[in-house]
Each structure stands twice: as structure tokens, then as C-alpha cells.
Amino acid sequence: MNLKQHIRQIRDFPKPGINFFDISTLIGHAEAWRTAVERMTELVKPWRPDVLAAVDARGFLVAAPLALPLNCGTVMVRKSGKLPGKVKSHSYGLEYGTDIVEIQDDAVKPGQRVVILDDLLATGGTLVAASTLLRDSGASVVGAACLIELAFLKGRDKLEVPFTALLSYDNE
């Protein structure tokens, strides 16, 4: 099955000049979504994760179904102010300003093998921030994976962990 046929591209969203890769059409098609989850599971399995770190918000959609066949837990890496209780935070730079990612204080245990999951890798900033936060919390970040990689943005080059993607786009 060609999963790229199930990814809708929306030009000029969320602002002019951006080509948005929309996974809504993938997750809305049961057979395509099942195939994507099965293929992602096979990509992540060799890393033998104890826990999957799901990046807010579409990373939740990717990590949750993978956790079941991989027999591991899932933790949420969220934007600032979205998690209850005590949290650990990491601030990182954006093109214009900064952003913050957080996990709950007890989300990972020292030495746990963690794989970070998101829907899409663009410039790599969010995955780098999540990786830093998880490592600073004592986790062993053994890899990162996304449904889609926008290879032309070279985000993979910024990552300090092994990375894989189910689908890759080489140009806009």
C-alpha cells in the first residue's frame, strides 16, 4: 500500500508559503492507518523501548497504538502548562522566540530506554528539545521516529539520536 496517497497536502497553511502535510486523511482510513501502525512498529521495535515519548499533539496519535504491540508505556511531551502536577521543562529557541516542552516529573525513570515519536520531522527543533528534556531526566533516548520526514529541511542532521521515518518527502 502506498501510504503517501493517504497524506493530504494543504498549501499556505497555517500561513502563506507553508505546505502542510496533513495526516488526518491517513488516520481516517482504517486500512491505511493499520498499515502505517504496523510498519512503524517494525521500525521502532529494534530499539527495544521501555517507553514511548509522544510529542504534543499528533505524536500522541502515533505513539499510543505502537505502545500496545511493543508492550511498553507512553509518556506525553507537552507544551508548557498542559500537564498536571510537578513537571520538568526545557526551553528551546524558535526562528522568532522560544518555546517550552514539559514532561511530568515522574514520567521516566533513570536508565529507561525511550523512543520519541511524532507525526512529522521538519527542522528538528522539537525532537531535539524533547530528547534533551528526556536525557536530562535520566532517560536513555535510544531513537526517534516520525510518520513523515521533510528531508529537504534537513532536521535529521540536528538530531543526536538514531532517527527513522515511515515516509520521506525530498522537496516541497
Legacy VTK file of the C-alpha trace (Angstrom):
# vtk DataFile Version 3.0
C-alpha trace
ASCII
DATASET POLYDATA
POINTS 172 float
0.000 0.000 0.000
1.321 3.438 -0.968
0.723 5.429 2.223
1.697 8.711 0.575
-1.624 8.510 -1.264
-3.274 8.974 2.132
-1.358 12.123 3.128
-3.134 15.315 2.130
-1.018 18.390 1.435
-2.577 21.778 2.138
-0.796 24.782 0.655
-0.409 28.025 2.594
-1.401 26.545 5.961
-1.010 27.664 8.692
0.451 30.671 6.893
1.409 31.627 3.328
4.378 29.711 1.960
3.910 26.649 4.190
2.908 23.309 2.673
1.133 21.407 5.474
1.343 17.608 5.429
-1.990 16.523 6.928
-2.226 13.044 8.476
-5.994 13.370 9.071
-6.668 11.546 5.820
-4.281 8.742 6.844
-5.754 8.145 10.293
-9.251 8.432 8.846
-8.682 5.431 6.545
-8.756 2.262 8.679
-6.692 0.026 6.399
-4.069 2.691 5.668
-3.799 3.617 9.348
-3.451 -0.037 10.387
-0.717 -0.487 7.773
1.090 2.641 8.975
0.966 1.479 12.609
2.239 -1.989 11.675
5.112 -0.533 9.643
6.022 1.988 12.341
6.036 -0.801 14.922
8.603 -2.704 12.843
10.764 0.428 12.526
10.769 1.117 16.279
10.963 -2.477 17.598
14.765 -2.902 17.126
15.367 -0.093 19.653
13.615 -2.185 22.364
11.969 0.790 24.103
10.702 0.668 27.667
8.593 3.726 26.986
7.498 5.840 24.021
7.635 9.623 24.398
4.781 11.152 22.413
5.261 14.753 21.282
2.252 17.076 21.621
-0.178 16.631 19.937
-0.162 14.439 16.831
2.670 12.381 18.295
0.051 11.085 20.753
-1.783 9.527 17.805
1.391 7.779 16.645
2.708 6.555 19.995
-0.458 5.195 21.606
-1.180 2.413 19.086
2.524 1.479 18.841
2.836 1.027 22.609
0.486 -1.954 22.564
2.390 -4.302 20.202
5.719 -3.031 21.597
4.494 -3.806 25.129
5.663 -0.506 26.561
4.238 2.575 28.168
3.724 6.048 26.747
4.597 9.431 28.228
3.447 12.782 26.926
5.862 15.552 25.961
3.604 18.597 26.069
3.662 22.298 25.530
4.017 24.411 28.664
1.095 24.491 31.080
-0.734 21.422 29.762
0.305 18.776 32.309
-0.967 18.484 35.887
1.312 18.099 38.882
5.024 18.689 39.124
6.775 18.932 35.727
10.240 19.156 34.240
10.702 21.741 31.479
13.075 22.553 28.674
13.080 25.860 26.813
14.340 25.962 23.245
14.782 28.531 20.524
12.493 29.015 17.573
13.052 31.137 14.490
11.285 34.015 16.285
11.290 33.467 20.043
11.264 30.426 22.292
9.023 27.531 23.228
8.902 25.116 26.159
8.293 21.369 26.332
7.432 19.565 29.549
7.024 16.086 30.997
5.596 15.108 34.345
8.280 14.877 36.998
7.889 11.092 37.358
7.276 10.313 33.664
10.550 8.462 33.097
12.849 6.545 35.365
16.646 6.789 35.179
18.030 4.452 32.538
14.715 3.726 30.828
15.068 3.189 27.085
12.942 5.857 25.396
11.959 6.336 21.757
10.490 9.727 20.845
7.555 9.701 18.423
5.923 12.481 16.449
3.934 12.744 13.270
6.439 14.821 11.310
10.080 15.876 11.343
10.658 19.292 9.796
13.526 21.393 11.185
14.166 19.087 14.156
13.803 21.664 16.931
11.009 19.937 18.810
12.617 16.486 18.685
15.942 17.916 19.869
14.174 19.692 22.744
12.261 16.541 23.708
15.434 14.477 23.578
17.298 16.963 25.779
14.462 17.071 28.313
14.242 13.274 28.498
18.021 12.803 28.791
18.199 15.495 31.484
15.509 13.488 33.315
17.735 10.398 33.319
16.259 8.503 30.378
18.347 6.810 27.720
16.952 8.175 24.456
17.682 5.353 22.010
15.912 6.735 18.949
13.257 8.932 17.386
10.716 8.152 14.695
8.074 10.004 12.721
5.434 9.103 10.203
6.767 11.783 7.849
10.171 13.364 7.316
10.513 16.539 5.281
14.047 15.597 4.231
14.628 18.846 2.330
14.566 20.741 5.664
17.441 18.598 6.998
16.036 18.295 10.527
17.607 14.839 10.846
21.047 16.496 10.821
20.285 18.227 14.154
19.332 15.037 15.986
21.812 13.334 18.295
19.907 10.033 18.298
19.175 7.500 15.556
16.149 8.546 13.506
13.775 6.819 11.145
10.655 7.837 9.260
7.965 5.847 7.540
7.620 8.335 4.673
10.085 10.875 3.327
9.481 13.879 1.119
12.559 15.256 -0.658
11.049 18.531 -1.824
8.112 20.814 -1.104
LINES 1 173
172 0 1 2 3 4 5 6 7 8 9 10 11 12 13 14 15 16 17 18 19 20 21 22 23 24 25 26 27 28 29 30 31 32 33 34 35 36 37 38 39 40 41 42 43 44 45 46 47 48 49 50 51 52 53 54 55 56 57 58 59 60 61 62 63 64 65 66 67 68 69 70 71 72 73 74 75 76 77 78 79 80 81 82 83 84 85 86 87 88 89 90 91 92 93 94 95 96 97 98 99 100 101 102 103 104 105 106 107 108 109 110 111 112 113 114 115 116 117 118 119 120 121 122 123 124 125 126 127 128 129 130 131 132 133 134 135 136 137 138 139 140 141 142 143 144 145 146 147 148 149 150 151 152 153 154 155 156 157 158 159 160 161 162 163 164 165 166 167 168 169 170 171
